[in-house]
Amino acid sequence: MQNMFPTLTTLTHAFGGCSPFAQHHSEPQSQRIPSKWLARHELYPAWSIGDDGKNKAAQLSDAAVAEFEKASSKAQEKVGKIEMYSPKFYAACTIGGVLACGLTHTAVTPLDLVKCRRQVDSKLYKGNFEAWGKIARAEGFRGIYTGWSPTFWGYSIQGGFKYGGYEFFKKFYGDLVGEENFHKYKTVVYLTASASAELIADVGLCPLEAVKVRMQTTIPPFAKTTLGGISTITGKEGFAGLYKGLYPLWGRQIPYTMMKFASFETTVEMIYGYLPGSKSDYGKGAQTAVSFTGGYIAGILCAIVSHPADVMVSKLNANRQPGEAFGAATSRIYKDIGFAGLWNGLPVRIFMIGTLTGLQWMIYDYVKIFMGLPTTGGAPPVEKKN
């Protein structure tokens, strides 16, 4: 009796590459006769959209890399070879810090706006989307970016001093303790160098941070421009009014930066330690991917460590009375909000700072690559065998 079911060979010829069964061919592919039942792929261009998209993305990526290499070569020719730890090196690191911090902090202004307002009044909004909706309806789309100008200028200044200063102090303290002790106590060097850099950087950030926080926490904003905000504060409180938040800013930023740099260096070292081969075996793209990963992890830790101080900075800049002492203002605010209030807005800040810190390290290391310098961090030193 003839079998009424189709054989595997018939199914294979009928459905071509769509068959879920394994295909076994003894003859070479070039000698196979295609089935007349096979669909003509040229009649169905939608089938290849995915492949076309991948090919175009690869072409764009290759073109972008080529343009980056071309621009990098021109910049290096114009500047000349940059020796490590030379004035040119520190200048390049400073520029990298300006771009890394200024651009990223400005980009997350909408998140920062909601965070600051919820820290000052936790009942103001129930969530981010509700907040942005209310702000957009009341103040227009520009209202969502309230405070972007002092944010950009303040964190550009801070970023330049922070990253450039960190590279300087890391070398300074490393030379002070000697090479052998540096490898033994490198985490202490990272912590000390980052704290020293941030101490200076915050002096440049503080006036603009005061303007930013007041812009974001007063409804409607007390000033429309950065210069207008500075004039308003100095007119009412004098020049000292711009720096009344310096101590809490140090309390927030110094632990934040110490965690940011030390945990980044440690995380990047661990990543390269787990990866096969050494850091030099990986291309620029892979190295910056490691920088982003290390930066994101560092950012999460930074957000947790510095969040109570961040809440106090927002409260002091928004609610401190003229002439009120720092200690008295801090005690008054703590009585109002309690310990739990110090953690208002933490989930938003973890997401914001994690993303922001990862992007900062990626941008910073891209600038280093652009100028022909090695990326930050690396694998642990190879132990010398006796």
ZIKA-V892455 format. One record per pair of residues at least 4 apart in sequence whose C-alpha atoms are under 6 Angstrom apart, sorted by the first residue. I is the first residue (numbers start at 1). J is the second residue. D is the distance in whole Angstrom. If there is no record, write none. Layout:
BEGIN
i->{I;I}
j->{J;J}
d->{D;D}
END
This chain:
BEGIN
i->{12;13;14;15;16;48;49;68;72;76;76;82;84;85;90;93;94;94;96;96;96;97;97;97;97;98;98;98;98;99;100;100;100;101;101;101;101;102;102;102;104;106;106;106;109;109;109;110;110;113;115;117;118;119;119;120;125;132;135;136;136;139;147;147;150;150;150;150;151;152;154;154;155;158;158;158;159;160;161;161;162;162;162;162;165;166;166;166;166;169;169;170;170;174;177;178;181;182;189;190;191;191;194;195;195;198;198;202;205;206;207;207;211;213;214;214;215;215;223;223;231;233;234;234;237;245;248;249;250;252;252;252;253;256;256;256;258;259;259;260;260;260;263;263;264;264;264;265;267;268;269;269;272;273;282;288;291;291;291;292;292;292;295;295;295;295;296;296;296;296;299;299;299;300;300;303;303;308;311;312;315;316;334;337;349;350;352;353;360;365;368;369}
j->{16;35;37;19;38;52;53;72;370;80;371;89;89;89;164;164;160;164;100;364;367;101;159;160;163;102;156;159;160;103;360;363;364;105;155;156;159;152;155;156;356;148;151;152;113;145;148;144;145;216;345;217;122;311;344;315;131;136;139;140;141;143;212;215;154;208;212;226;155;156;205;208;159;162;201;205;163;164;165;201;166;197;198;201;197;170;193;194;197;173;193;174;193;182;181;182;185;186;193;262;258;262;258;254;258;202;254;206;209;246;242;243;229;217;218;318;221;222;228;229;235;237;238;239;241;249;313;253;254;306;309;310;257;260;302;306;262;263;302;264;298;302;267;298;294;295;298;377;294;294;378;379;379;379;286;362;295;361;362;358;361;362;299;357;358;361;354;355;357;358;353;354;357;350;354;307;350;342;342;316;319;320;338;341;353;354;356;357;364;375;373;373}
d->{5;6;5;6;6;6;6;6;5;5;6;6;6;5;6;5;4;4;6;5;5;6;4;4;5;6;4;5;5;6;5;5;6;6;6;6;5;5;5;4;6;6;6;5;6;6;6;5;5;6;6;5;4;6;6;6;5;6;6;4;5;5;5;6;6;5;5;5;6;6;5;5;6;6;5;5;6;6;5;5;6;5;5;6;5;6;5;5;5;6;5;6;5;6;6;6;6;5;6;5;5;6;5;5;6;6;6;6;6;6;5;6;6;6;6;6;5;6;6;5;6;6;4;5;5;6;6;6;5;5;5;6;6;6;5;5;6;6;6;6;5;6;6;5;5;6;5;5;5;5;5;5;5;6;6;5;6;6;5;4;6;5;6;5;4;6;5;6;6;4;5;4;5;5;5;6;5;5;6;6;6;5;5;5;6;6;6;6;6;5;5;5}
END
